[in-house]
Amino acid sequence: MDLYLIPNNPEHTLLVSANGVPHYQIDTSDCERGTQVTLIQRPGASLDDSVVAEIEWGEQEFDIPTVIRSPMLRTPAQCVDNSKGVGIKAPDYLYKRHRFGT
């Protein structure tokens, strides 16, 4: 399935299919500590049902990791405790092409 950004802004966008059906909403906002937080949602009956993932963007210069939180992540061995819930550090979750690659 091809998805299109409406508008073409990856920080605040609606992902729609070719026939115009909305599938995901992406919004990035500032957190109280000044870090960026991206919320990815899909249509659902309630807010809890609609959340696909939350990404709290870290800062490399301050050694703050990027953390991904999602109700679909159920691996406690890789989890990071946080005031907003449980998440996985992005480098542990995302695919690496090479053993020492970023």
ZIGIMO-V69686 format. One record per pair of residues at least 6 apart in sequence whose C-alpha atoms are under 7 Angstrom apart, sorted by sequence separation. I is the first residue (numbers start at 1). J is the second residue. If there is no record, write none. Layout:
<<I/J> <I/J>>
This chain:
<<7/13> <16/22> <30/36> <31/37> <44/50> <58/64> <59/65> <80/86> <81/87> <96/102> <6/13> <15/22> <16/23> <29/36> <30/37> <43/50> <58/65> <79/86> <80/87> <5/13> <6/14> <14/22> <15/23> <28/36> <29/37> <42/50> <58/66> <79/87> <80/88> <5/14> <6/15> <15/24> <28/37> <29/38> <41/50> <42/51> <57/66> <79/88> <80/89> <5/15> <14/24> <15/25> <28/38> <41/51> <42/52> <56/66> <57/67> <78/88> <4/15> <5/16> <14/25> <27/38> <28/39> <40/51> <41/52> <56/67> <3/15> <4/16> <13/25> <14/26> <26/38> <27/39> <40/52> <55/67> <56/68> <3/16> <4/17> <13/26> <26/39> <27/40> <40/53> <55/68> <3/17> <12/26> <13/27> <26/40> <39/53> <40/54> <54/68> <55/69> <2/17> <3/18> <11/26> <12/27> <25/40> <26/41> <39/54> <53/68> <54/69> <2/18> <11/27> <12/28> <24/40> <25/41> <38/54> <39/55> <53/69> <54/70> <11/28> <24/41> <25/42> <37/54> <38/55> <53/70> <69/86> <70/87> <24/42> <37/55> <38/56> <52/70> <69/87> <23/42> <37/56> <68/87> <69/88> <23/43> <36/56> <37/57> <67/87> <68/88> <36/57> <67/88> <68/89> <35/57> <67/89> <68/90> <35/58> <66/89> <67/90> <65/89> <66/90>>
